[in-house]
Amino acid sequence: MILTSTITCPECGAAHSETMPADQCLYFYECSACHIVLKPKAGDCCVFCSYGTFRCPPKQAERCR
Ligand SMILES: [Zn+2]
């Protein structure tokens, strides 16, 4: 199980290495560089799935939603 993902902000391109919660999805993520609040893209369960280098732990375990 991968618990660290790098989120790339679609607005400013900043990359943020974040630790993912192992048992829940993260729906909102504020970019610390430009302060935009990221939300999951349609069809994705969380911001890590949409913008991270790895899918979230629940998705990795296929028990998301
Ligand atoms: Zn940003």
N, CA, C, O and the ligand as a Tripos MOL2 file, in Angstrom:
@<TRIPOS>MOLECULE
protein
  261   259    66     0     0
PROTEIN
NO_CHARGES

@<TRIPOS>ATOM
      1 N           0.8470   -1.2010    0.0000 N.3       1 MET1
      2 CA          0.0000    0.0000    0.0000 C.3       1 MET1
      3 C           0.8800    1.2480    0.0000 C.2       1 MET1
      4 O           1.7620    1.4080    0.8440 O.2       1 MET1
      5 N           0.6210    2.1130   -0.9550 N.am      2 ILE2
      6 CA          1.3880    3.3530   -1.0460 C.3       2 ILE2
      7 C           0.6310    4.4570   -0.3160 C.2       2 ILE2
      8 O          -0.5400    4.7060   -0.6020 O.2       2 ILE2
      9 N           1.2960    5.1140    0.6220 N.am      3 LEU3
     10 CA          0.6090    6.1240    1.4260 C.3       3 LEU3
     11 C           1.0990    7.5410    1.1690 C.2       3 LEU3
     12 O           0.5970    8.4980    1.7580 O.2       3 LEU3
     13 N           2.0710    7.6660    0.2970 N.am      4 THR4
     14 CA          2.5420    8.9970   -0.0300 C.3       4 THR4
     15 C           2.3280    9.2590   -1.5110 C.2       4 THR4
     16 O           2.7230    8.4580   -2.3570 O.2       4 THR4
     17 N           1.7070   10.3710   -1.8120 N.am      5 SER5
     18 CA          1.4240   10.7210   -3.1930 C.3       5 SER5
     19 C           1.8360   12.1690   -3.4330 C.2       5 SER5
     20 O           1.7650   13.0080   -2.5350 O.2       5 SER5
     21 N           2.2630   12.4420   -4.6480 N.am      6 THR6
     22 CA          2.6010   13.8170   -4.9780 C.3       6 THR6
     23 C           1.4600   14.4240   -5.7780 C.2       6 THR6
     24 O           1.1710   13.9960   -6.8950 O.2       6 THR6
     25 N           0.8260   15.4110   -5.2030 N.am      7 ILE7
     26 CA         -0.2660   16.1080   -5.8780 C.3       7 ILE7
     27 C           0.3170   17.2440   -6.7070 C.2       7 ILE7
     28 O           1.0730   18.0710   -6.2000 O.2       7 ILE7
     29 N          -0.0400   17.2760   -7.9820 N.am      8 THR8
     30 CA          0.3740   18.3800   -8.8350 C.3       8 THR8
     31 C          -0.8140   19.3020   -9.0460 C.2       8 THR8
     32 O          -1.8520   18.8890   -9.5630 O.2       8 THR8
     33 N          -0.6540   20.5270   -8.6490 N.am      9 CYS9
     34 CA         -1.7320   21.5110   -8.7670 C.3       9 CYS9
     35 C          -1.9700   21.8310  -10.2410 C.2       9 CYS9
     36 O          -1.0400   22.2180  -10.9490 O.2       9 CYS9
     37 N          -3.2160   21.6720  -10.7110 N.am     10 PRO10
     38 CA         -3.5100   21.9420  -12.1260 C.3      10 PRO10
     39 C          -3.5020   23.4380  -12.4310 C.2      10 PRO10
     40 O          -3.4490   23.8400  -13.5930 O.2      10 PRO10
     41 N          -3.5540   24.2350  -11.4120 N.am     11 GLU11
     42 CA         -3.6280   25.6770  -11.5990 C.3      11 GLU11
     43 C          -2.2360   26.3000  -11.7430 C.2      11 GLU11
     44 O          -1.9850   27.0620  -12.6770 O.2      11 GLU11
     45 N          -1.3430   25.9750  -10.8190 N.am     12 CYS12
     46 CA         -0.0360   26.6290  -10.8310 C.3      12 CYS12
     47 C           1.1070   25.6480  -11.0950 C.2      12 CYS12
     48 O           2.2490   26.0640  -11.2890 O.2      12 CYS12
     49 N           0.8040   24.3550  -11.1020 N.am     13 GLY13
     50 CA          1.8360   23.3750  -11.4220 C.3      13 GLY13
     51 C           2.7210   22.9840  -10.2620 C.2      13 GLY13
     52 O           3.6570   22.2040  -10.4330 O.2      13 GLY13
     53 N           2.4410   23.5120   -9.0860 N.am     14 ALA14
     54 CA          3.2470   23.1670   -7.9240 C.3      14 ALA14
     55 C           3.0020   21.7210   -7.5160 C.2      14 ALA14
     56 O           1.8720   21.2370   -7.5740 O.2      14 ALA14
     57 N           4.0580   21.0380   -7.1060 N.am     15 ALA15
     58 CA          3.9310   19.6530   -6.6650 C.3      15 ALA15
     59 C           4.0530   19.6000   -5.1570 C.2      15 ALA15
     60 O           4.9350   20.2230   -4.5660 O.2      15 ALA15
     61 N           3.1570   18.8490   -4.5450 N.am     16 HIS16
     62 CA          3.1490   18.7260   -3.0980 C.3      16 HIS16
     63 C           3.1550   17.2550   -2.7280 C.2      16 HIS16
     64 O           2.2660   16.5030   -3.1260 O.2      16 HIS16
     65 N           4.1530   16.8490   -1.9690 N.am     17 SER17
     66 CA          4.1950   15.4740   -1.4850 C.3      17 SER17
     67 C           3.3510   15.3820   -0.2230 C.2      17 SER17
     68 O           3.6230   16.0480    0.7760 O.2      17 SER17
     69 N           2.3200   14.5410   -0.2860 N.am     18 GLU18
     70 CA          1.3870   14.4470    0.8350 C.3      18 GLU18
     71 C           1.2130   13.0040    1.2850 C.2      18 GLU18
     72 O           1.2820   12.0700    0.4870 O.2      18 GLU18
     73 N           0.9850   12.8480    2.5810 N.am     19 THR19
     74 CA          0.6590   11.5300    3.1070 C.3      19 THR19
     75 C          -0.8440   11.3250    3.0120 C.2      19 THR19
     76 O          -1.6190   12.1710    3.4590 O.2      19 THR19
     77 N          -1.2550   10.2110    2.4340 N.am     20 MET20
     78 CA         -2.6760    9.9510    2.2560 C.3      20 MET20
     79 C          -3.2360    9.2400    3.4800 C.2      20 MET20
     80 O          -2.5920    8.3580    4.0470 O.2      20 MET20
     81 N          -4.4510    9.6340    3.8840 N.am     21 PRO21
     82 CA         -5.1100    8.8820    4.9590 C.3      21 PRO21
     83 C          -5.4310    7.4810    4.4450 C.2      21 PRO21
     84 O          -5.9360    7.3260    3.3330 O.2      21 PRO21
     85 N          -5.1400    6.4650    5.2500 N.am     22 ALA22
     86 CA         -5.2490    5.0880    4.7770 C.3      22 ALA22
     87 C          -6.6870    4.6040    4.6740 C.2      22 ALA22
     88 O          -6.9700    3.6410    3.9600 O.2      22 ALA22
     89 N          -7.5970    5.2650    5.3830 N.am     23 ASP23
     90 CA         -8.9430    4.7110    5.4860 C.3      23 ASP23
     91 C         -10.0380    5.6420    5.0050 C.2      23 ASP23
     92 O         -11.2180    5.3810    5.2420 O.2      23 ASP23
     93 N          -9.6750    6.7120    4.3420 N.am     24 GLN24
     94 CA        -10.7240    7.6030    3.8440 C.3      24 GLN24
     95 C         -10.2440    8.3450    2.6130 C.2      24 GLN24
     96 O          -9.0500    8.4050    2.3190 O.2      24 GLN24
     97 N         -11.2110    8.9080    1.9010 N.am     25 CYS25
     98 CA        -10.8900    9.6890    0.7170 C.3      25 CYS25
     99 C         -10.8030   11.1620    1.0850 C.2      25 CYS25
    100 O         -11.5020   11.6410    1.9780 O.2      25 CYS25
    101 N          -9.9410   11.8600    0.3840 N.am     26 LEU26
    102 CA         -9.7970   13.2870    0.6250 C.3      26 LEU26
    103 C         -10.4580   14.0390   -0.5290 C.2      26 LEU26
    104 O         -10.0120   13.9570   -1.6730 O.2      26 LEU26
    105 N         -11.5090   14.7580   -0.2190 N.am     27 TYR27
    106 CA        -12.2880   15.4130   -1.2680 C.3      27 TYR27
    107 C         -11.7920   16.8020   -1.6110 C.2      27 TYR27
    108 O         -11.9390   17.2650   -2.7420 O.2      27 TYR27
    109 N         -11.2060   17.4590   -0.6350 N.am     28 PHE28
    110 CA        -10.7490   18.8130   -0.8700 C.3      28 PHE28
    111 C          -9.2850   18.9320   -0.4830 C.2      28 PHE28
    112 O          -8.8420   18.3810    0.5240 O.2      28 PHE28
    113 N          -8.5520   19.6580   -1.3000 N.am     29 TYR29
    114 CA         -7.1400   19.8580   -1.0070 C.3      29 TYR29
    115 C          -6.7760   21.2770   -1.4140 C.2      29 TYR29
    116 O          -6.9830   21.6800   -2.5590 O.2      29 TYR29
    117 N          -6.2320   22.0270   -0.4660 N.am     30 GLU30
    118 CA         -5.8500   23.3970   -0.7860 C.3      30 GLU30
    119 C          -4.3800   23.4480   -1.1490 C.2      30 GLU30
    120 O          -3.5190   23.0400   -0.3690 O.2      30 GLU30
    121 N          -4.1000   23.9530   -2.3410 N.am     31 CYS31
    122 CA         -2.7200   24.1190   -2.7780 C.3      31 CYS31
    123 C          -2.0680   25.1940   -1.9270 C.2      31 CYS31
    124 O          -2.5850   26.3040   -1.8040 O.2      31 CYS31
    125 N          -0.9280   24.8510   -1.3420 N.am     32 SER32
    126 CA         -0.2660   25.8150   -0.4570 C.3      32 SER32
    127 C           0.4560   26.8960   -1.2420 C.2      32 SER32
    128 O           0.8900   27.8980   -0.6730 O.2      32 SER32
    129 N           0.5850   26.6980   -2.5490 N.am     33 ALA33
    130 CA          1.2770   27.6980   -3.3680 C.3      33 ALA33
    131 C           0.3190   28.7720   -3.8800 C.2      33 ALA33
    132 O           0.6060   29.9640   -3.7690 O.2      33 ALA33
    133 N          -0.8250   28.3500   -4.4430 N.am     34 CYS34
    134 CA         -1.7390   29.3450   -5.0160 C.3      34 CYS34
    135 C          -3.0720   29.3850   -4.2740 C.2      34 CYS34
    136 O          -3.9220   30.2260   -4.5660 O.2      34 CYS34
    137 N          -3.2540   28.4690   -3.3060 N.am     35 HIS35
    138 CA         -4.4250   28.4550   -2.4320 C.3      35 HIS35
    139 C          -5.7420   28.1670   -3.1460 C.2      35 HIS35
    140 O          -6.8150   28.4670   -2.6230 O.2      35 HIS35
    141 N          -5.6590   27.5930   -4.3210 N.am     36 ILE36
    142 CA         -6.8840   27.1070   -4.9500 C.3      36 ILE36
    143 C          -7.2800   25.8240   -4.2160 C.2      36 ILE36
    144 O          -6.4210   25.0750   -3.7510 O.2      36 ILE36
    145 N          -8.5790   25.5830   -4.1190 N.am     37 VAL37
    146 CA         -9.0470   24.3530   -3.4830 C.3      37 VAL37
    147 C          -9.3730   23.3420   -4.5720 C.2      37 VAL37
    148 O         -10.2830   23.5490   -5.3750 O.2      37 VAL37
    149 N          -8.6310   22.2630   -4.5870 N.am     38 LEU38
    150 CA         -8.8400   21.2200   -5.5950 C.3      38 LEU38
    151 C          -9.9720   20.3050   -5.1650 C.2      38 LEU38
    152 O         -10.1330   19.9980   -3.9840 O.2      38 LEU38
    153 N         -10.7530   19.8770   -6.1460 N.am     39 LYS39
    154 CA        -11.8010   18.8960   -5.9060 C.3      39 LYS39
    155 C         -11.5950   17.7580   -6.8900 C.2      39 LYS39
    156 O         -10.9900   17.9570   -7.9430 O.2      39 LYS39
    157 N         -12.0880   16.5680   -6.5660 N.am     40 PRO40
    158 CA        -11.8950   15.4330   -7.4790 C.3      40 PRO40
    159 C         -12.5440   15.6950   -8.8340 C.2      40 PRO40
    160 O         -13.5980   16.3260   -8.9110 O.2      40 PRO40
    161 N         -11.9130   15.2090   -9.8990 N.am     41 LYS41
    162 CA        -12.5280   15.2720  -11.2160 C.3      41 LYS41
    163 C         -13.7070   14.3160  -11.2610 C.2      41 LYS41
    164 O         -13.8110   13.4150  -10.4280 O.2      41 LYS41
    165 N         -14.5900   14.5040  -12.2200 N.am     42 ALA42
    166 CA        -15.7420   13.6250  -12.3690 C.3      42 ALA42
    167 C         -15.2820   12.1710  -12.5140 C.2      42 ALA42
    168 O         -14.4220   11.8630  -13.3390 O.2      42 ALA42
    169 N         -15.8500   11.3050  -11.7210 N.am     43 GLY43
    170 CA        -15.5110    9.8970  -11.8080 C.3      43 GLY43
    171 C         -14.4170    9.4740  -10.8560 C.2      43 GLY43
    172 O         -14.1980    8.2810  -10.6460 O.2      43 GLY43
    173 N         -13.7270   10.4470  -10.2780 N.am     44 ASP44
    174 CA        -12.6940   10.1230   -9.3070 C.3      44 ASP44
    175 C         -13.2340   10.3130   -7.9040 C.2      44 ASP44
    176 O         -14.0930   11.1620   -7.6660 O.2      44 ASP44
    177 N         -12.7180    9.5070   -6.9660 N.am     45 CYS45
    178 CA        -13.2660    9.5460   -5.6160 C.3      45 CYS45
    179 C         -12.5820   10.5680   -4.7360 C.2      45 CYS45
    180 O         -13.1450   10.9900   -3.7260 O.2      45 CYS45
    181 N         -11.3830   10.9720   -5.0970 N.am     46 CYS46
    182 CA        -10.6860   11.9240   -4.2280 C.3      46 CYS46
    183 C          -9.6110   12.6660   -5.0100 C.2      46 CYS46
    184 O          -9.3020   12.3220   -6.1510 O.2      46 CYS46
    185 N          -9.0560   13.6740   -4.3850 N.am     47 VAL47
    186 CA         -8.0760   14.5090   -5.0840 C.3      47 VAL47
    187 C          -6.7910   13.7540   -5.4090 C.2      47 VAL47
    188 O          -6.0850   14.1010   -6.3560 O.2      47 VAL47
    189 N          -6.4900   12.7280   -4.6280 N.am     48 PHE48
    190 CA         -5.2840   11.9490   -4.9320 C.3      48 PHE48
    191 C          -5.4660   11.1650   -6.2270 C.2      48 PHE48
    192 O          -4.5300   11.0180   -7.0140 O.2      48 PHE48
    193 N          -6.6800   10.6650   -6.4370 N.am     49 CYS49
    194 CA         -6.9480    9.9320   -7.6700 C.3      49 CYS49
    195 C          -6.8950   10.8610   -8.8770 C.2      49 CYS49
    196 O          -6.4860   10.4490   -9.9620 O.2      49 CYS49
    197 N          -7.3090   12.1180   -8.6900 N.am     50 SER50
    198 CA         -7.3550   13.0560   -9.8080 C.3      50 SER50
    199 C          -6.0110   13.7140  -10.0810 C.2      50 SER50
    200 O          -5.6200   13.8900  -11.2350 O.2      50 SER50
    201 N          -5.3140   14.0730   -9.0290 N.am     51 TYR51
    202 CA         -4.1260   14.9020   -9.2190 C.3      51 TYR51
    203 C          -2.8430   14.2970   -8.6550 C.2      51 TYR51
    204 O          -1.7610   14.8510   -8.8540 O.2      51 TYR51
    205 N          -2.9480   13.1830   -7.9650 N.am     52 GLY52
    206 CA         -1.7670   12.5950   -7.3480 C.3      52 GLY52
    207 C          -1.0610   11.6010   -8.2460 C.2      52 GLY52
    208 O          -1.5880   11.1830   -9.2770 O.2      52 GLY52
    209 N           0.1320   11.2340   -7.8380 N.am     53 THR53
    210 CA          0.8950   10.2600   -8.6100 C.3      53 THR53
    211 C           0.3790    8.8410   -8.3840 C.2      53 THR53
    212 O           0.6040    7.9510   -9.2040 O.2      53 THR53
    213 N          -0.3120    8.6430   -7.2710 N.am     54 PHE54
    214 CA         -0.8920    7.3300   -6.9810 C.3      54 PHE54
    215 C          -2.3400    7.5020   -6.5870 C.2      54 PHE54
    216 O          -2.7350    8.5560   -6.0880 O.2      54 PHE54
    217 N          -3.1270    6.4760   -6.8070 N.am     55 ARG55
    218 CA         -4.5120    6.5020   -6.3650 C.3      55 ARG55
    219 C          -4.5490    6.3290   -4.8490 C.2      55 ARG55
    220 O          -3.5940    5.8590   -4.2300 O.2      55 ARG55
    221 N          -5.6850    6.7250   -4.2750 N.am     56 CYS56
    222 CA         -5.7720    6.7230   -2.8190 C.3      56 CYS56
    223 C          -5.7740    5.2880   -2.2720 C.2      56 CYS56
    224 O          -6.1100    4.3460   -2.9900 O.2      56 CYS56
    225 N          -5.4000    5.1310   -1.0110 N.am     57 PRO57
    226 CA         -5.3700    3.7760   -0.4070 C.3      57 PRO57
    227 C          -6.6720    3.0050   -0.5340 C.2      57 PRO57
    228 O          -6.6250    1.8240   -0.8790 O.2      57 PRO57
    229 N          -7.8480    3.6040   -0.2750 N.am     58 PRO58
    230 CA         -9.0910    2.8340   -0.4570 C.3      58 PRO58
    231 C          -9.2520    2.3420   -1.8860 C.2      58 PRO58
    232 O          -9.7490    1.2380   -2.1100 O.2      58 PRO58
    233 N          -8.8350    3.1540   -2.8580 N.am     59 LYS59
    234 CA         -8.9300    2.7570   -4.2660 C.3      59 LYS59
    235 C          -7.9060    1.6760   -4.5880 C.2      59 LYS59
    236 O          -8.1760    0.7620   -5.3660 O.2      59 LYS59
    237 N          -6.7320    1.7910   -3.9840 N.am     60 GLN60
    238 CA         -5.7210    0.7580   -4.1840 C.3      60 GLN60
    239 C          -6.2480   -0.5790   -3.6720 C.2      60 GLN60
    240 O          -5.9530   -1.6390   -4.2250 O.2      60 GLN60
    241 N          -7.0350   -0.5010   -2.6010 N.am     61 ALA61
    242 CA         -7.6150   -1.7110   -2.0240 C.3      61 ALA61
    243 C          -8.9660   -2.0350   -2.6550 C.2      61 ALA61
    244 O          -9.5990   -3.0260   -2.2900 O.2      61 ALA61
    245 N          -9.4150   -1.2000   -3.6070 N.am     62 GLU62
    246 CA        -10.6810   -1.3950   -4.3000 C.3      62 GLU62
    247 C         -11.8730   -1.4910   -3.3510 C.2      62 GLU62
    248 O         -12.7290   -2.3650   -3.4860 O.2      62 GLU62
    249 N         -11.9050   -0.5790   -2.3970 N.am     63 ARG63
    250 CA        -13.0890   -0.5410   -1.5290 C.3      63 ARG63
    251 C         -13.5750    0.8940   -1.3790 C.2      63 ARG63
    252 O         -14.2130    1.2510   -0.3900 O.2      63 ARG63
    253 N         -13.2610    1.7010   -2.3760 N.am     64 CYS64
    254 CA        -13.7210    3.0760   -2.3540 C.3      64 CYS64
    255 C         -15.1780    3.1070   -2.8150 C.2      64 CYS64
    256 O         -15.5250    2.4980   -3.8270 O.2      64 CYS64
    257 N         -16.0020    3.7930   -2.0950 N.am     65 ARG65
    258 CA        -17.4330    3.9390   -2.3600 C.3      65 ARG65
    259 C         -18.2120    2.6590   -2.1900 C.2      65 ARG65
    260 O         -19.4280    2.6460   -2.3840 O.2      65 ARG65
    261 ZN         -1.4740   25.6900   -6.9700 Zn       66 ZN66
@<TRIPOS>BOND
     1     1     2 1
     2     2     3 1
     3     3     4 2
     4     3     5 am
     5     5     6 1
     6     6     7 1
     7     7     8 2
     8     7     9 am
     9     9    10 1
    10    10    11 1
    11    11    12 2
    12    11    13 am
    13    13    14 1
    14    14    15 1
    15    15    16 2
    16    15    17 am
    17    17    18 1
    18    18    19 1
    19    19    20 2
    20    19    21 am
    21    21    22 1
    22    22    23 1
    23    23    24 2
    24    23    25 am
    25    25    26 1
    26    26    27 1
    27    27    28 2
    28    27    29 am
    29    29    30 1
    30    30    31 1
    31    31    32 2
    32    31    33 am
    33    33    34 1
    34    34    35 1
    35    35    36 2
    36    35    37 am
    37    37    38 1
    38    38    39 1
    39    39    40 2
    40    39    41 am
    41    41    42 1
    42    42    43 1
    43    43    44 2
    44    43    45 am
    45    45    46 1
    46    46    47 1
    47    47    48 2
    48    47    49 am
    49    49    50 1
    50    50    51 1
    51    51    52 2
    52    51    53 am
    53    53    54 1
    54    54    55 1
    55    55    56 2
    56    55    57 am
    57    57    58 1
    58    58    59 1
    59    59    60 2
    60    59    61 am
    61    61    62 1
    62    62    63 1
    63    63    64 2
    64    63    65 am
    65    65    66 1
    66    66    67 1
    67    67    68 2
    68    67    69 am
    69    69    70 1
    70    70    71 1
    71    71    72 2
    72    71    73 am
    73    73    74 1
    74    74    75 1
    75    75    76 2
    76    75    77 am
    77    77    78 1
    78    78    79 1
    79    79    80 2
    80    79    81 am
    81    81    82 1
    82    82    83 1
    83    83    84 2
    84    83    85 am
    85    85    86 1
    86    86    87 1
    87    87    88 2
    88    87    89 am
    89    89    90 1
    90    90    91 1
    91    91    92 2
    92    91    93 am
    93    93    94 1
    94    94    95 1
    95    95    96 2
    96    95    97 am
    97    97    98 1
    98    98    99 1
    99    99   100 2
   100    99   101 am
   101   101   102 1
   102   102   103 1
   103   103   104 2
   104   103   105 am
   105   105   106 1
   106   106   107 1
   107   107   108 2
   108   107   109 am
   109   109   110 1
   110   110   111 1
   111   111   112 2
   112   111   113 am
   113   113   114 1
   114   114   115 1
   115   115   116 2
   116   115   117 am
   117   117   118 1
   118   118   119 1
   119   119   120 2
   120   119   121 am
   121   121   122 1
   122   122   123 1
   123   123   124 2
   124   123   125 am
   125   125   126 1
   126   126   127 1
   127   127   128 2
   128   127   129 am
   129   129   130 1
   130   130   131 1
   131   131   132 2
   132   131   133 am
   133   133   134 1
   134   134   135 1
   135   135   136 2
   136   135   137 am
   137   137   138 1
   138   138   139 1
   139   139   140 2
   140   139   141 am
   141   141   142 1
   142   142   143 1
   143   143   144 2
   144   143   145 am
   145   145   146 1
   146   146   147 1
   147   147   148 2
   148   147   149 am
   149   149   150 1
   150   150   151 1
   151   151   152 2
   152   151   153 am
   153   153   154 1
   154   154   155 1
   155   155   156 2
   156   155   157 am
   157   157   158 1
   158   158   159 1
   159   159   160 2
   160   159   161 am
   161   161   162 1
   162   162   163 1
   163   163   164 2
   164   163   165 am
   165   165   166 1
   166   166   167 1
   167   167   168 2
   168   167   169 am
   169   169   170 1
   170   170   171 1
   171   171   172 2
   172   171   173 am
   173   173   174 1
   174   174   175 1
   175   175   176 2
   176   175   177 am
   177   177   178 1
   178   178   179 1
   179   179   180 2
   180   179   181 am
   181   181   182 1
   182   182   183 1
   183   183   184 2
   184   183   185 am
   185   185   186 1
   186   186   187 1
   187   187   188 2
   188   187   189 am
   189   189   190 1
   190   190   191 1
   191   191   192 2
   192   191   193 am
   193   193   194 1
   194   194   195 1
   195   195   196 2
   196   195   197 am
   197   197   198 1
   198   198   199 1
   199   199   200 2
   200   199   201 am
   201   201   202 1
   202   202   203 1
   203   203   204 2
   204   203   205 am
   205   205   206 1
   206   206   207 1
   207   207   208 2
   208   207   209 am
   209   209   210 1
   210   210   211 1
   211   211   212 2
   212   211   213 am
   213   213   214 1
   214   214   215 1
   215   215   216 2
   216   215   217 am
   217   217   218 1
   218   218   219 1
   219   219   220 2
   220   219   221 am
   221   221   222 1
   222   222   223 1
   223   223   224 2
   224   223   225 am
   225   225   226 1
   226   226   227 1
   227   227   228 2
   228   227   229 am
   229   229   230 1
   230   230   231 1
   231   231   232 2
   232   231   233 am
   233   233   234 1
   234   234   235 1
   235   235   236 2
   236   235   237 am
   237   237   238 1
   238   238   239 1
   239   239   240 2
   240   239   241 am
   241   241   242 1
   242   242   243 1
   243   243   244 2
   244   243   245 am
   245   245   246 1
   246   246   247 1
   247   247   248 2
   248   247   249 am
   249   249   250 1
   250   250   251 1
   251   251   252 2
   252   251   253 am
   253   253   254 1
   254   254   255 1
   255   255   256 2
   256   255   257 am
   257   257   258 1
   258   258   259 1
   259   259   260 2
@<TRIPOS>SUBSTRUCTURE
     1 MET1         2 RESIDUE 1 A MET
     2 ILE2         6 RESIDUE 1 A ILE
     3 LEU3        10 RESIDUE 1 A LEU
     4 THR4        14 RESIDUE 1 A THR
     5 SER5        18 RESIDUE 1 A SER
     6 THR6        22 RESIDUE 1 A THR
     7 ILE7        26 RESIDUE 1 A ILE
     8 THR8        30 RESIDUE 1 A THR
     9 CYS9        34 RESIDUE 1 A CYS
    10 PRO10       38 RESIDUE 1 A PRO
    11 GLU11       42 RESIDUE 1 A GLU
    12 CYS12       46 RESIDUE 1 A CYS
    13 GLY13       50 RESIDUE 1 A GLY
    14 ALA14       54 RESIDUE 1 A ALA
    15 ALA15       58 RESIDUE 1 A ALA
    16 HIS16       62 RESIDUE 1 A HIS
    17 SER17       66 RESIDUE 1 A SER
    18 GLU18       70 RESIDUE 1 A GLU
    19 THR19       74 RESIDUE 1 A THR
    20 MET20       78 RESIDUE 1 A MET
    21 PRO21       82 RESIDUE 1 A PRO
    22 ALA22       86 RESIDUE 1 A ALA
    23 ASP23       90 RESIDUE 1 A ASP
    24 GLN24       94 RESIDUE 1 A GLN
    25 CYS25       98 RESIDUE 1 A CYS
    26 LEU26      102 RESIDUE 1 A LEU
    27 TYR27      106 RESIDUE 1 A TYR
    28 PHE28      110 RESIDUE 1 A PHE
    29 TYR29      114 RESIDUE 1 A TYR
    30 GLU30      118 RESIDUE 1 A GLU
    31 CYS31      122 RESIDUE 1 A CYS
    32 SER32      126 RESIDUE 1 A SER
    33 ALA33      130 RESIDUE 1 A ALA
    34 CYS34      134 RESIDUE 1 A CYS
    35 HIS35      138 RESIDUE 1 A HIS
    36 ILE36      142 RESIDUE 1 A ILE
    37 VAL37      146 RESIDUE 1 A VAL
    38 LEU38      150 RESIDUE 1 A LEU
    39 LYS39      154 RESIDUE 1 A LYS
    40 PRO40      158 RESIDUE 1 A PRO
    41 LYS41      162 RESIDUE 1 A LYS
    42 ALA42      166 RESIDUE 1 A ALA
    43 GLY43      170 RESIDUE 1 A GLY
    44 ASP44      174 RESIDUE 1 A ASP
    45 CYS45      178 RESIDUE 1 A CYS
    46 CYS46      182 RESIDUE 1 A CYS
    47 VAL47      186 RESIDUE 1 A VAL
    48 PHE48      190 RESIDUE 1 A PHE
    49 CYS49      194 RESIDUE 1 A CYS
    50 SER50      198 RESIDUE 1 A SER
    51 TYR51      202 RESIDUE 1 A TYR
    52 GLY52      206 RESIDUE 1 A GLY
    53 THR53      210 RESIDUE 1 A THR
    54 PHE54      214 RESIDUE 1 A PHE
    55 ARG55      218 RESIDUE 1 A ARG
    56 CYS56      222 RESIDUE 1 A CYS
    57 PRO57      226 RESIDUE 1 A PRO
    58 PRO58      230 RESIDUE 1 A PRO
    59 LYS59      234 RESIDUE 1 A LYS
    60 GLN60      238 RESIDUE 1 A GLN
    61 ALA61      242 RESIDUE 1 A ALA
    62 GLU62      246 RESIDUE 1 A GLU
    63 ARG63      250 RESIDUE 1 A ARG
    64 CYS64      254 RESIDUE 1 A CYS
    65 ARG65      258 RESIDUE 1 A ARG
    66 ZN66       261 GROUP 0 **** ****
